[in-house]
Amino acid sequence: SGNPFKEQIINIKVPDGTRTTVYRCGDLVDLCRGPHLPSTGRVKAFAATRHSATNWLGDTENDSLQRMYGVSFPDKKMLKEWKENQEKAKERDHRRIAMKQDLIMFHELSPGSAFWLPHGARIYNNLIEFIRMHLWKRGYDEIITPNIYNLDLWHQSGHAMHYKDAM
């Protein structure tokens, strides 16, 4: 008996007459771009970084799944350095800094899109004006695309599978 999720990916994503890759680690044979480690014995330090719930292929009618994200390192010192770098990156996170400076805010109804507050809107508009001026000088034409798309676009581009929890 196989994994029905992996079998469905093969049927949907791998056209007849073509190939895909699998990687083996002990008894585990995984359909992925890989590679896996030759042995999990090489993992000396591991951290679970986050988890999220989703539905198979982003469809609420499908099975509920749990995603786990993590990192591994060949020694504890490298894990410690990685964690320290993650903390430093949080301190420099432009979203956190911009919210602290009252430039933007986020709301659960649109978690991936900033709401520009008055001072932030002034900065944003000045940047847009600057960019337009330089693009027009160089002969570019401007177009404006929709801000909201059908989820099918995000499935086609692959963004839905990777980023749906943050969209």
N, C-alpha and C positions, 0 to 999 in steps of 0.2 A: 504494500500500500504506500502510495506516494503522498506528498504534501499537496493538497488541492489548490492552495494559493500559488505555489510555484508552478504547478501544472497549468493553471489558468494564465499565468504570466507567459509561459512558453507558447500556449495556444494563441494569445493575443499579440505578443510582441515579437515572436520569432517566426518570420514567414516560412512557409513550406519550402523545402529544398535549401535552406540556409543553416548556419551553425550558430551556436552560442557557447559560452564557457561555463564550466563548473569547476569548483575547487573542492578538494578532499582534505579533511583533517581527521584522522582516525576513521571512525564510522560515519562522521558527518560528511555528506556530499551536498554542497551548497551551490545554487544557481546564483552567481554574482560575477562582478567584474574582477573581484579579488585583487591580489591573492590573499589567502589566509596564511597565518603562520604555519610553518611545518609542524610545530608542536606547541600546545598551550603551556607547556613547561617553560617556555621562554618568557612568559608573562610573569613578572615579579611584582608589579604594582598595577593596580586597576582602580578606576573611580567611575561610578555611575554618575553621569553629568545631568541627565534629566530624563523624564518619561512623559508620555502623553497617550491619550486614548484617541483612537480613530476608527473609522469603518473601512472595511476592505474596499479599495478603489474609490474611497471618498463618498460612497453611496450609503446613506443611512438605512437602506433596506438590506444591506449586506452585513456579514458578521462583524462584531465589535472586536477590535484588536488592541493590544497594548504595545506601544513602542518603547524600547529602552535604548538610550544613547550612553556611550561610555568611551573612555580612552584607556589604553594600556601602555605600559613602558617596561623596558627590560630591567629597570632598577628603581628603587624608591626615591632616590635623589632626583631623577628626571621627573617623576610624578610631582614631587614637591616644587621643583622649578616651574613646571607647567601650571600648577595651582597658583603660585605667586604671580606668574604672568597673567593669568586670568583675572586676578584681583586688580592688577595694575590696569588692565584693559577696561574693566568696569569703571574705574575712576576716570578714564578718558572717554567714556561712551558719550558720543555727541547727543544722544537722546536724553540721557540723564542731565548733562550739562545744560542743554537748551531748556529743559523743564525747570531746572533750578534757577535759570536766569529769566524765567517767565516769558520765553520766546514762543514756546509751543506747549500743547497739552495733548494727551491721548484719552480716548474714551472707548469703553468696551464695545460700542456699536460699530466702531471702525478702528480696531486695534493696530492695524498696520499703517494708518494714515494720520499724520499730525494735523491738529487744529492750530493754525497760526494765530497767536495772540497779537495785540496791537504793535508792540515793538518788533516782534518777530516778523509780522507782516510787512513792516517798513523795510526791514533788512531783505526779506524775500523779494519784494517788489524792486528794490534797488539792484539786486543781483540779476533779476530777469531783464531789467532795462539795460544793464551792462552787457549781458549776453546777447540780447537782441541787437544792440548797436554794433557789436563786433561781428555777429553773423551777417547782418545786412551789408556791412562794409565789404565783406568777403563774397558777396553775391548769393548767399543762401536765402531760400524762401522759407517761411514759417508755416507749419501746419499745426493744428490742434486736434488731438485724438480724444476719444471718450475716456473718462476716468473710471467707469464701471464697465466690466465685461461679463459676458456669460461664462460660467465656470468651465464650459467646454474648452475655452481658449487655454485656461490654466492646465487642464488635463493634457491638451495637445502639446504644450510647451514643456510639460513635466513639472511645472511649479506646484501644481495642486498636490501631488504625491509628497513633495519635499517640504512644502511650506504651508499646507492647508491650516495647520494648527495656529499659525501666526497671521492668517489672512482674514 
